[in-house]
Amino acid sequence: MKPKPDMLSAMDRLGDCQDPLYRATDLQGSDLIKGGLRRVFSAHLCCNYCAMEPKCMFFTYSPRKRRCWLKDSEQGEEEQDDRISGSVKGSGIIPDVPSPPKIKTYDGM
């Protein structure tokens, strides 16, 4: 049984998570799923969920709540301690976030 073409394109995007991820940054874009995805165990997994959703361009992750918000746009950002945000390839760089100091980036899982 062959995979569906749209599933292939979703799988192709799995490598599209862009570095860096921005610590303490909550993107204010439109959420694709009201309330976000629950029980997501890392920012990198959140990015992979975003990469598999064709409409998703950006994401915000909460380590404490283990929640992931997939977004189809970004409309600015807000500083929040319990947030990590990023984008997938094809969405461009988050324009409102200046090049952060090294302490702002998130390298963990």
C-alpha positions in Angstrom: 0.0 0.0 0.0 1.5 3.3 -1.1 1.3 6.4 1.2 -1.0 9.2 0.1 0.7 12.1 -1.7 -0.3 14.6 0.9 1.2 12.3 3.6 4.5 12.2 1.7 4.7 16.0 1.6 4.0 16.2 5.3 6.7 13.6 6.0 9.1 15.6 3.8 8.6 18.6 6.0 9.8 16.9 9.2 13.3 18.1 8.6 12.1 21.7 8.2 12.3 22.8 11.8 14.4 26.0 11.8 17.0 27.0 14.4 17.1 28.9 16.6 14.2 28.4 18.9 13.3 31.4 20.9 13.1 31.0 24.7 10.7 33.1 26.7 8.8 34.1 23.5 5.1 33.6 22.9 4.1 34.2 19.3 0.7 35.9 19.0 -0.3 34.4 15.6 -3.5 32.6 14.8 -3.8 29.2 16.5 -4.8 26.4 14.2 -6.2 24.2 17.0 -8.1 26.0 19.8 -6.4 25.3 23.1 -3.3 23.8 21.4 -2.1 20.2 21.5 -1.7 18.6 24.9 0.9 16.2 26.2 3.6 17.3 23.9 7.0 16.5 25.6 9.4 18.8 23.9 9.7 22.0 21.8 11.3 19.9 19.0 8.3 17.6 19.0 6.1 20.6 18.8 8.0 21.8 15.8 7.6 18.4 14.1 3.8 18.6 14.6 3.9 22.0 13.0 6.0 20.7 10.1 3.5 17.9 9.5 0.6 20.4 9.3 0.6 22.1 5.9 -1.0 25.3 7.2 1.4 25.6 10.1 4.2 28.2 9.8 5.1 29.0 13.4 4.6 27.4 16.8 4.8 28.1 20.5 5.5 25.5 23.2 5.0 25.5 27.0 7.4 23.2 28.8 5.4 23.4 32.1 2.0 22.7 30.5 3.5 20.5 27.8 1.2 22.2 25.4 1.9 23.1 21.7 0.2 25.8 19.7 0.4 25.6 15.9 0.1 28.9 14.1 -0.5 29.9 10.5 0.8 33.4 11.1 2.7 35.5 13.6 1.4 38.8 14.7 4.1 39.9 17.0 5.4 38.3 20.2 5.2 38.6 23.9 7.8 37.7 26.5 6.7 34.9 28.7 9.0 32.7 30.8 7.2 29.4 30.1 7.3 29.6 26.3 9.6 28.5 23.4 8.7 29.5 19.9 10.0 28.9 16.4 9.2 28.4 12.7 9.4 25.9 10.0 11.2 26.4 6.6 9.1 28.2 4.0 7.7 30.5 6.6 10.7 32.8 6.8 12.4 34.2 9.9 10.2 35.5 12.6 10.4 39.2 11.6 9.5 40.8 15.0 12.1 38.9 17.0 15.5 40.6 16.8 18.6 38.4 16.6 18.6 37.2 20.2 21.6 36.9 22.5 22.8 33.3 22.9 21.0 33.1 26.3 17.7 33.5 24.5 18.0 30.4 22.3 16.8 27.0 23.4 18.9 24.0 22.6 17.3 21.3 24.7 14.7 18.7 23.9 
